C-alpha cells in the first residue's frame, strides 16, 4: 500500500469488543472502496485484538497498531491521524457506524467546494442493539459562511454537541493544528480552529449512527479526575481546569489563524460575548470548585439538566423501552 488512498478512517479503541465488528463492517461496505482503516488499539485487555486480526486477514486495507499501554483517548485519536495518508480523514468511534454512502456523499461535497474543510451528516442515534432512538440535525448555523469570524462565532457561542468532529475532514486542514488536547472540551476547540480554516458542509440524510449506551464517555465520566484519566493516562493526578484551557485555546487560535485585523477584532468580540452565553461563566466557576470538590462537576451538570433541560443533541437518563424518541433531543440547532 504505497499509493495515497482517497480516505483514511482512524479508529481509536480500548476494550471495544462489543461493537467493533459492526463498526468495521460499516466501513468495509462503503461505496468508496479506495480507503484505509487505521485501528489504534490502546492496549485492550478484551477480545479487541483478536477481532482486529480476523479482519486484517480478510481485508488488506486495514492496518492494526497496538500500544504497549493505555495512553488515553486523546493521544490515541491523534496517533490515528498521524498514521493517515488519505486526502480525506475521518475519526470513527468503535461503537458508531456509517451508512454505506456516507463517504461517497461527503467526498463529493468536499470536492465540489474547495473552501470547505469538513462535511458532516445528521445523526441517527441507536441503542445497544442497533435500534433507532431518533435523529438529530447537528448543523450549526453560520459555519457555512465565507467569513472566518462568523464561523468561529457559531462554533464557540451556539450550543451544539460537537458531533461535527466525526465528519469527514480534509486531512491538510488538520495539519499544523494541536489536534485533540487532553482535556474535556478539546473537540470543541478543534472545531473552532477548523472553522477559522474553512467552511463546514452538511449532508441531507442521517448517514452517521452514534450508539447510546452506559459506557459512553459522556455518560460514564462525570468527575474531573475520571475525565483527565480518560483523555490522557499520563496526567491522572494533575489539577485540571478544562473550560479555562479551552478559552485559552480560543485566544491562541485567533492570534495564530486570523491575519486580517478586522476579522481578528470580530473574533475577539465573540470571545467577549462568550462569558455570558451557555452558562460559560458558571462553568469557569465550577472548574475552580471541582479542584477542591470533584463531585461538584457532575452535580452541577445534573442540576442544570433538571432545571433547564439538556443541550441540543444530548440524552438525559436511559432511553425508555418502547419509546424510541423519548430521551433524545431531536431538533435542529437554531442560531
C-alpha positions as a Markdown table, in Angstrom:
| # | Residue | x | y | z |
|---|---|---|---|---|
| 1 | Unk | 0.0 | 0.0 | 0.0 |
| 2 | Unk | 2.2 | 2.8 | -1.3 |
| 3 | Unk | -0.3 | 5.0 | -3.2 |
| 4 | Unk | -2.3 | 7.6 | -1.4 |
| 5 | Unk | -5.8 | 6.4 | -0.6 |
| 6 | Unk | -8.8 | 8.7 | -1.1 |
| 7 | Unk | -10.0 | 8.3 | 2.5 |
| 8 | Unk | -8.3 | 7.4 | 5.8 |
| 9 | Unk | -10.5 | 6.1 | 8.6 |
| 10 | Unk | -8.9 | 6.4 | 12.1 |
| 11 | Unk | -10.5 | 4.1 | 14.6 |
| 12 | Unk | -9.1 | 4.5 | 18.1 |
| 13 | Unk | -10.2 | 1.8 | 20.5 |
| 14 | Unk | -9.9 | 0.5 | 24.0 |
| 15 | Unk | -11.7 | -2.7 | 25.1 |
| 16 | Unk | -14.3 | -2.3 | 22.4 |
| 17 | Unk | -15.1 | -5.9 | 21.6 |
| 18 | Unk | -18.9 | -5.4 | 21.9 |
| 19 | Unk | -19.3 | -3.1 | 18.9 |
| 20 | Unk | -16.1 | -3.2 | 16.9 |
| 21 | Unk | -17.2 | -5.7 | 14.3 |
| 22 | Unk | -20.3 | -3.7 | 13.5 |
| 23 | Unk | -18.2 | -0.5 | 13.1 |
| 24 | Unk | -15.7 | -2.3 | 10.8 |
| 25 | Unk | -18.4 | -3.9 | 8.7 |
| 26 | Unk | -20.0 | -0.4 | 8.1 |
| 27 | Unk | -16.6 | 0.9 | 6.8 |
| 28 | Unk | -15.8 | -2.1 | 4.6 |
| 29 | Unk | -19.2 | -1.9 | 2.9 |
| 30 | Unk | -18.8 | 1.8 | 1.9 |
| 31 | Unk | -19.4 | 2.6 | -1.7 |
| 32 | Unk | -16.0 | 4.3 | -1.8 |
| 33 | Unk | -13.5 | 1.4 | -2.0 |
| 34 | Unk | -10.3 | 3.5 | -2.1 |
| 35 | Unk | -9.8 | 3.8 | 1.6 |
| 36 | Unk | -7.6 | 2.7 | 4.5 |
| 37 | Unk | -8.6 | 1.8 | 8.0 |
| 38 | Unk | -6.2 | 2.5 | 10.8 |
| 39 | Unk | -7.1 | 0.8 | 14.1 |
| 40 | Unk | -5.1 | 2.2 | 17.1 |
| 41 | Unk | -5.6 | -0.2 | 20.0 |
| 42 | Unk | -4.8 | 1.3 | 23.4 |
| 43 | Unk | -3.6 | -2.0 | 24.9 |
| 44 | Unk | -7.0 | -3.6 | 25.1 |
| 45 | Unk | -7.4 | -6.5 | 27.5 |
| 46 | Unk | -10.6 | -8.0 | 26.0 |
| 47 | Unk | -11.1 | -9.6 | 22.5 |
| 48 | Unk | -10.4 | -6.4 | 20.6 |
| 49 | Unk | -7.0 | -7.6 | 19.2 |
| 50 | Unk | -8.4 | -11.0 | 18.1 |
| 51 | Unk | -11.3 | -9.3 | 16.3 |
| 52 | Unk | -8.9 | -6.9 | 14.6 |
| 53 | Unk | -6.6 | -9.7 | 13.4 |
| 54 | Unk | -9.6 | -11.6 | 12.0 |
| 55 | Unk | -10.4 | -8.5 | 9.9 |
| 56 | Unk | -6.8 | -7.9 | 8.8 |
| 57 | Unk | -6.8 | -11.4 | 7.3 |
| 58 | Unk | -9.9 | -10.6 | 5.3 |
| 59 | Unk | -9.1 | -7.1 | 4.0 |
| 60 | Unk | -5.6 | -5.6 | 3.3 |
| 61 | Unk | -7.0 | -2.1 | 3.6 |
| 62 | Unk | -7.0 | -2.5 | 7.4 |
| 63 | Unk | -3.9 | -1.6 | 9.5 |
| 64 | Unk | -3.7 | -2.5 | 13.1 |
| 65 | Unk | -1.4 | -0.7 | 15.6 |
| 66 | Unk | -1.3 | -1.7 | 19.2 |
| 67 | Unk | 0.2 | 0.4 | 22.1 |
| 68 | Unk | 2.1 | -1.2 | 24.8 |
| 69 | Unk | 0.0 | 0.6 | 27.4 |
| 70 | Unk | -3.2 | 2.6 | 27.6 |
| 71 | Unk | -2.2 | 6.1 | 26.5 |
| 72 | Unk | -5.6 | 7.7 | 27.0 |
| 73 | Unk | -8.1 | 8.7 | 24.3 |
| 74 | Unk | -6.5 | 12.0 | 23.1 |
| 75 | Unk | -3.1 | 10.6 | 22.3 |
| 76 | Unk | -4.7 | 7.6 | 20.7 |
| 77 | Unk | -7.0 | 9.7 | 18.5 |
| 78 | Unk | -4.1 | 11.9 | 17.5 |
| 79 | Unk | -2.0 | 8.8 | 16.7 |
| 80 | Unk | -4.7 | 7.6 | 14.3 |
| 81 | Unk | -4.4 | 10.8 | 12.4 |
| 82 | Unk | -0.6 | 10.8 | 12.4 |
| 83 | Unk | -0.7 | 7.5 | 10.6 |
| 84 | Unk | -3.2 | 8.5 | 8.0 |
| 85 | Unk | -2.3 | 9.0 | 4.3 |
| 86 | Unk | -5.6 | 9.8 | 2.6 |
| 87 | Unk | -6.7 | 13.0 | 1.0 |
| 88 | Unk | -9.6 | 13.0 | 3.5 |
| 89 | Unk | -9.7 | 11.8 | 7.1 |
| 90 | Unk | -12.4 | 10.7 | 9.5 |
| 91 | Unk | -12.3 | 9.6 | 13.1 |
| 92 | Unk | -14.7 | 6.7 | 13.8 |
| 93 | Unk | -15.6 | 5.7 | 17.3 |
| 94 | Unk | -15.6 | 1.9 | 17.8 |
| 95 | Unk | -19.3 | 1.9 | 18.8 |
| 96 | Unk | -20.6 | 4.0 | 15.9 |
| 97 | Unk | -21.5 | 3.0 | 12.4 |
| 98 | Unk | -21.7 | 4.5 | 8.9 |
| 99 | Unk | -24.4 | 4.2 | 6.3 |
| 100 | Unk | -22.9 | 2.7 | 3.0 |
| 101 | Unk | -23.0 | 6.0 | 1.1 |
| 102 | Unk | -21.5 | 8.3 | 3.8 |
| 103 | Unk | -18.0 | 8.6 | 2.4 |
| 104 | Unk | -19.2 | 8.8 | -1.2 |
| 105 | Unk | -21.5 | 11.7 | -0.5 |
| 106 | Unk | -19.1 | 13.5 | 1.8 |
| 107 | Unk | -16.2 | 13.2 | -0.6 |
| 108 | Unk | -18.4 | 14.5 | -3.5 |
| 109 | Unk | -19.5 | 17.5 | -1.4 |
| 110 | Unk | -15.9 | 18.4 | -0.4 |
| 111 | Unk | -14.6 | 18.0 | -3.9 |
| 112 | Unk | -17.3 | 20.4 | -5.1 |
| 113 | Unk | -16.4 | 23.1 | -2.5 |
| 114 | Unk | -12.7 | 23.6 | -2.2 |
| 115 | Unk | -13.2 | 26.2 | 0.5 |
| 116 | Unk | -14.8 | 23.7 | 2.9 |
| 117 | Unk | -12.8 | 21.7 | 5.4 |
| 118 | Unk | -15.4 | 19.4 | 6.9 |
| 119 | Unk | -18.6 | 17.6 | 5.8 |
| 120 | Unk | -21.0 | 16.1 | 8.3 |
| 121 | Unk | -24.3 | 14.4 | 8.2 |
| 122 | Unk | -27.3 | 14.4 | 10.6 |
| 123 | Unk | -27.0 | 11.8 | 13.3 |
| 124 | Unk | -29.1 | 8.7 | 13.8 |
| 125 | Unk | -28.8 | 7.7 | 17.4 |
| 126 | Unk | -29.0 | 3.9 | 18.0 |
| 127 | Unk | -29.2 | 1.8 | 21.2 |
| 128 | Unk | -27.0 | -1.1 | 22.3 |
| 129 | Unk | -28.8 | -3.4 | 19.9 |
| 130 | Unk | -28.6 | -1.1 | 17.0 |
| 131 | Unk | -32.3 | 0.1 | 17.2 |
| 132 | Unk | -33.1 | 3.6 | 16.2 |
| 133 | Unk | -33.6 | 6.1 | 19.0 |
| 134 | Unk | -34.2 | 9.2 | 16.8 |
| 135 | Unk | -32.3 | 11.6 | 14.6 |
| 136 | Unk | -30.6 | 14.9 | 15.3 |
| 137 | Unk | -29.5 | 17.5 | 12.8 |
| 138 | Unk | -26.2 | 18.7 | 14.2 |
| 139 | Unk | -25.6 | 21.6 | 11.8 |
| 140 | Unk | -24.7 | 24.9 | 13.3 |
| 141 | Unk | -25.9 | 28.0 | 11.6 |
| 142 | Unk | -23.1 | 30.2 | 10.4 |
| 143 | Unk | -20.4 | 27.5 | 9.9 |
| 144 | Unk | -21.1 | 27.7 | 6.1 |
| 145 | Unk | -20.3 | 31.4 | 6.0 |
| 146 | Unk | -17.5 | 32.9 | 3.8 |
| 147 | Unk | -16.2 | 34.9 | 6.8 |
| 148 | Unk | -14.0 | 33.1 | 9.4 |
| 149 | Unk | -15.3 | 35.3 | 12.2 |
| 150 | Unk | -18.9 | 34.2 | 11.6 |
| 151 | Unk | -17.9 | 30.6 | 11.5 |
| 152 | Unk | -15.8 | 30.9 | 14.6 |
| 153 | Unk | -18.6 | 32.7 | 16.5 |
| 154 | Unk | -21.1 | 30.0 | 15.6 |
| 155 | Unk | -18.9 | 27.2 | 17.0 |
| 156 | Unk | -17.9 | 29.0 | 20.2 |
| 157 | Unk | -21.2 | 30.7 | 21.0 |
| 158 | Unk | -24.0 | 28.4 | 20.0 |
| 159 | Unk | -25.0 | 25.3 | 21.9 |
| 160 | Unk | -24.1 | 22.1 | 20.0 |
| 161 | Unk | -22.9 | 18.6 | 20.8 |
| 162 | Unk | -19.7 | 18.7 | 18.7 |
| 163 | Unk | -20.8 | 15.7 | 16.5 |
| 164 | Unk | -19.1 | 17.5 | 13.6 |
| 165 | Unk | -15.8 | 16.2 | 14.9 |
| 166 | Unk | -16.9 | 12.8 | 13.4 |
| 167 | Unk | -17.5 | 14.3 | 10.0 |
| 168 | Unk | -15.2 | 13.8 | 7.0 |
| 169 | Unk | -12.2 | 16.2 | 7.1 |
| 170 | Unk | -9.7 | 17.5 | 4.6 |
| 171 | Unk | -6.5 | 16.0 | 6.0 |
| 172 | Unk | -4.5 | 19.1 | 5.2 |
| 173 | Unk | -6.9 | 21.2 | 7.3 |
| 174 | Unk | -5.8 | 19.3 | 10.4 |
| 175 | Unk | -2.0 | 19.5 | 9.7 |
| 176 | Unk | -0.3 | 22.0 | 11.9 |
| 177 | Unk | -3.1 | 22.2 | 14.4 |
| 178 | Unk | -2.8 | 21.0 | 18.0 |
| 179 | Unk | -5.4 | 18.2 | 17.1 |
| 180 | Unk | -7.2 | 17.0 | 20.2 |
| 181 | Unk | -5.9 | 18.2 | 23.6 |
| 182 | Unk | -6.0 | 16.1 | 26.7 |
| 183 | Unk | -9.0 | 17.9 | 28.4 |
| 184 | Unk | -12.8 | 17.9 | 28.4 |
| 185 | Unk | -14.0 | 20.1 | 25.6 |
| 186 | Unk | -11.0 | 19.6 | 23.3 |
| 187 | Unk | -13.3 | 18.6 | 20.4 |
| 188 | Unk | -15.0 | 22.0 | 20.6 |
| 189 | Unk | -11.6 | 23.8 | 20.5 |
| 190 | Unk | -10.5 | 21.8 | 17.4 |
| 191 | Unk | -13.8 | 22.5 | 15.6 |
| 192 | Unk | -13.3 | 26.2 | 16.4 |
| 193 | Unk | -9.9 | 26.1 | 14.8 |
| 194 | Unk | -11.2 | 24.2 | 11.8 |
| 195 | Unk | -13.9 | 26.9 | 11.4 |
| 196 | Unk | -11.2 | 29.5 | 11.1 |
| 197 | Unk | -9.6 | 27.5 | 8.4 |
| 198 | Unk | -12.7 | 26.8 | 6.2 |
| 199 | Unk | -16.4 | 26.2 | 5.9 |
| 200 | Unk | -18.5 | 23.2 | 7.2 |
| 201 | Unk | -20.8 | 21.4 | 4.8 |
| 202 | Unk | -23.9 | 19.4 | 5.8 |
| 203 | Unk | -25.5 | 16.4 | 4.1 |
| 204 | Unk | -29.2 | 16.0 | 4.0 |
| 205 | Unk | -29.7 | 12.4 | 5.2 |
| 206 | Unk | -28.6 | 10.9 | 8.6 |
| 207 | Unk | -25.7 | 8.7 | 7.4 |
| 208 | Unk | -23.7 | 8.5 | 10.7 |
| 209 | Unk | -25.1 | 6.3 | 13.5 |
| 210 | Unk | -23.9 | 7.1 | 17.1 |
| 211 | Unk | -24.6 | 4.5 | 19.7 |
| 212 | Unk | -26.1 | 5.5 | 23.0 |
| 213 | Unk | -25.0 | 3.1 | 25.9 |
| 214 | Unk | -23.9 | 3.4 | 29.5 |
| 215 | Unk | -20.2 | 3.1 | 28.6 |
| 216 | Unk | -20.1 | 6.3 | 26.5 |
| 217 | Unk | -17.7 | 8.9 | 27.8 |
| 218 | Unk | -20.5 | 11.5 | 28.2 |
| 219 | Unk | -22.4 | 9.1 | 30.5 |
| 220 | Unk | -19.7 | 7.3 | 32.4 |
| 221 | Unk | -17.2 | 10.1 | 33.1 |
| 222 | Unk | -18.5 | 13.0 | 35.3 |
| 223 | Unk | -15.7 | 13.6 | 37.8 |
| 224 | Unk | -12.8 | 15.8 | 36.7 |
| 225 | Unk | -10.2 | 13.1 | 37.6 |
| 226 | Unk | -12.0 | 10.5 | 35.6 |
| 227 | Unk | -12.2 | 12.7 | 32.6 |
| 228 | Unk | -8.5 | 13.6 | 32.9 |
| 229 | Unk | -7.6 | 9.9 | 33.1 |
| 230 | Unk | -9.8 | 9.0 | 30.1 |
| 231 | Unk | -8.3 | 11.7 | 28.0 |
| 232 | Unk | -4.6 | 11.1 | 29.0 |
| 233 | Unk | -3.4 | 8.4 | 31.4 |
| 234 | Unk | -0.2 | 10.3 | 31.8 |
| 235 | Unk | -1.8 | 13.1 | 33.8 |
| 236 | Unk | -4.3 | 11.5 | 36.2 |
| 237 | Unk | -3.1 | 13.4 | 39.3 |
| 238 | Unk | -2.9 | 16.9 | 37.9 |
| 239 | Unk | -5.4 | 19.6 | 38.5 |
| 240 | Unk | -7.5 | 20.3 | 35.5 |
| 241 | Unk | -9.4 | 23.5 | 34.6 |
| 242 | Unk | -10.8 | 22.4 | 31.2 |
| 243 | Unk | -13.1 | 25.3 | 30.5 |
| 244 | Unk | -10.3 | 27.8 | 31.2 |
| 245 | Unk | -7.9 | 25.8 | 29.0 |
| 246 | Unk | -10.5 | 25.8 | 26.2 |
| 247 | Unk | -10.9 | 29.5 | 26.4 |
| 248 | Unk | -7.1 | 29.9 | 26.3 |
| 249 | Unk | -7.1 | 27.8 | 23.2 |
| 250 | Unk | -9.7 | 30.1 | 21.6 |
| 251 | Unk | -7.5 | 33.1 | 22.3 |
| 252 | Unk | -4.4 | 31.4 | 20.9 |
| 253 | Unk | -6.1 | 30.2 | 17.7 |
| 254 | Unk | -7.4 | 33.6 | 16.9 |
| 255 | Unk | -3.9 | 35.0 | 17.2 |
| 256 | Unk | -2.4 | 32.2 | 15.1 |
| 257 | Unk | -5.1 | 31.8 | 12.4 |
| 258 | Unk | -6.6 | 35.2 | 11.7 |
| 259 | Unk | -4.4 | 37.7 | 9.9 |
| 260 | Unk | -6.9 | 40.4 | 8.9 |
| 261 | Unk | -7.2 | 42.9 | 11.7 |
| 262 | Unk | -11.0 | 43.5 | 11.3 |
| 263 | Unk | -11.7 | 39.7 | 11.3 |
| 264 | Unk | -9.5 | 39.3 | 14.3 |
| 265 | Unk | -11.3 | 42.0 | 16.2 |
| 266 | Unk | -14.7 | 40.4 | 15.4 |
| 267 | Unk | -13.4 | 37.1 | 16.8 |
| 268 | Unk | -12.3 | 38.8 | 20.0 |
| 269 | Unk | -15.7 | 40.3 | 20.3 |
| 270 | Unk | -17.2 | 36.8 | 20.1 |
| 271 | Unk | -14.9 | 35.8 | 22.9 |
| 272 | Unk | -16.1 | 38.7 | 25.0 |
| 273 | Unk | -19.7 | 37.7 | 24.5 |
| 274 | Unk | -18.7 | 34.1 | 25.3 |
| 275 | Unk | -18.7 | 34.8 | 29.0 |
| 276 | Unk | -22.5 | 35.5 | 29.0 |
| 277 | Unk | -23.5 | 32.5 | 26.8 |
| 278 | Unk | -24.4 | 28.9 | 27.5 |
| 279 | Unk | -23.5 | 29.1 | 31.2 |
| 280 | Unk | -19.8 | 29.6 | 30.4 |
| 281 | Unk | -19.1 | 31.8 | 33.4 |
| 282 | Unk | -20.7 | 29.2 | 35.7 |
| 283 | Unk | -18.6 | 26.5 | 34.1 |
| 284 | Unk | -15.5 | 28.5 | 34.8 |
| 285 | Unk | -16.5 | 28.7 | 38.4 |
| 286 | Unk | -17.3 | 25.0 | 38.6 |
| 287 | Unk | -13.9 | 24.2 | 37.2 |
| 288 | Unk | -12.3 | 26.0 | 40.2 |
| 289 | Unk | -14.7 | 24.3 | 42.7 |
| 290 | Unk | -14.0 | 21.0 | 41.1 |
| 291 | Unk | -10.4 | 21.2 | 42.0 |
| 292 | Unk | -11.4 | 21.2 | 45.7 |
| 293 | Unk | -14.6 | 19.0 | 45.5 |
| 294 | Unk | -14.5 | 16.8 | 42.4 |
| 295 | Unk | -18.1 | 15.7 | 42.7 |
| 296 | Unk | -19.4 | 19.2 | 42.2 |
| 297 | Unk | -18.9 | 19.0 | 38.4 |
| 298 | Unk | -21.3 | 16.1 | 37.9 |
| 299 | Unk | -23.8 | 17.6 | 40.4 |
| 300 | Unk | -23.8 | 21.0 | 38.6 |
| 301 | Unk | -24.5 | 19.3 | 35.3 |
| 302 | Unk | -27.3 | 17.3 | 36.7 |
| 303 | Unk | -28.9 | 20.4 | 38.3 |
| 304 | Unk | -28.7 | 22.3 | 35.1 |
| 305 | Unk | -30.3 | 19.5 | 33.2 |
| 306 | Unk | -33.2 | 19.2 | 35.7 |
| 307 | Unk | -33.8 | 22.9 | 35.8 |
| 308 | Unk | -33.2 | 23.9 | 32.2 |
| 309 | Unk | -33.1 | 20.6 | 30.2 |
| 310 | Unk | -30.3 | 19.1 | 28.2 |
| 311 | Unk | -28.4 | 20.9 | 25.5 |
| 312 | Unk | -29.4 | 20.0 | 21.9 |
| 313 | Unk | -28.3 | 16.6 | 20.8 |
| 314 | Unk | -27.8 | 15.2 | 24.3 |
| 315 | Unk | -29.5 | 12.4 | 26.1 |
| 316 | Unk | -30.7 | 12.6 | 29.7 |
| 317 | Unk | -31.2 | 9.3 | 31.5 |
| 318 | Unk | -31.7 | 5.9 | 29.9 |
| 319 | Unk | -33.9 | 5.7 | 26.8 |
| 320 | Unk | -37.3 | 4.2 | 27.6 |
| 321 | Unk | -38.0 | 0.8 | 26.1 |
| 322 | Unk | -40.8 | 1.1 | 23.5 |
| 323 | Unk | -40.5 | 4.9 | 23.3 |
| 324 | Unk | -37.6 | 5.3 | 20.8 |
| 325 | Unk | -37.6 | 9.1 | 20.7 |
| 326 | Unk | -38.4 | 9.7 | 24.4 |
| 327 | Unk | -34.9 | 10.6 | 25.6 |
| 328 | Unk | -33.2 | 12.2 | 22.5 |
| 329 | Unk | -33.3 | 15.9 | 21.8 |
| 330 | Unk | -34.1 | 15.6 | 18.1 |
| 331 | Unk | -34.3 | 19.1 | 16.7 |
| 332 | Unk | -32.2 | 21.5 | 14.7 |
| 333 | Unk | -30.0 | 24.0 | 16.5 |
| 334 | Unk | -31.3 | 27.5 | 15.8 |
| 335 | Unk | -28.9 | 30.4 | 15.8 |
